């Protein structure tokens, strides 16, 4: 048996109003401008060259 079978018509109507209000609010929030994606690899320095000391010199790996 479904939950709606146990509710009165008035309470079902109230639930439907809440559902419509939530749906409208959700649609309005989607219209926000999208933020620019951040490239975390560049920020953390994982794409940089690595250097190693070889015989007194610093060489790139």
C-alpha positions in Angstrom: 0.0 0.0 0.0 1.3 3.4 -0.9 1.7 6.4 1.5 -0.8 8.4 -0.5 -3.5 5.9 0.3 -3.2 6.8 4.0 -3.3 10.6 3.6 -6.3 12.9 3.2 -6.8 14.9 0.0 -5.9 18.1 1.8 -2.5 16.8 3.0 -1.8 15.4 -0.5 -2.5 18.8 -1.9 -0.1 20.5 0.6 2.7 18.0 -0.3 2.2 18.7 -4.0 2.4 22.5 -3.3 5.7 21.9 -1.5 7.0 19.8 -4.3 6.2 22.4 -6.9 7.8 25.1 -4.8 11.0 23.1 -4.4 11.1 22.3 -8.2 10.7 26.0 -9.0 13.5 27.0 -6.5 15.8 24.3 -8.0 15.2 25.7 -11.6 16.0 29.2 -10.4 19.3 28.1 -8.8 20.4 26.4 -12.0 20.6 29.8 -13.8 23.7 30.8 -11.9 26.8 31.5 -14.1 29.2 28.6 -14.0 32.5 29.2 -12.3 35.8 28.7 -14.1 37.4 25.3 -13.5 40.7 25.4 -11.6 43.7 23.4 -12.8 45.0 22.1 -9.5 48.0 20.3 -11.2 49.5 23.7 -12.2 48.8 25.3 -8.8 50.4 22.4 -6.9 53.4 22.3 -9.3 53.0 18.7 -10.4 53.6 19.7 -14.1 56.9 21.5 -13.4 60.3 20.2 -14.3 62.3 18.3 -11.7 66.0 18.8 -11.2 68.7 16.5 -9.8 72.3 17.3 -8.8 74.7 15.1 -10.9 78.4 15.6 -10.4 78.1 19.1 -9.0 75.7 20.2 -11.8 72.0 20.6 -11.6 70.3 18.8 -14.4 66.7 18.5 -15.5 65.2 15.0 -15.2 
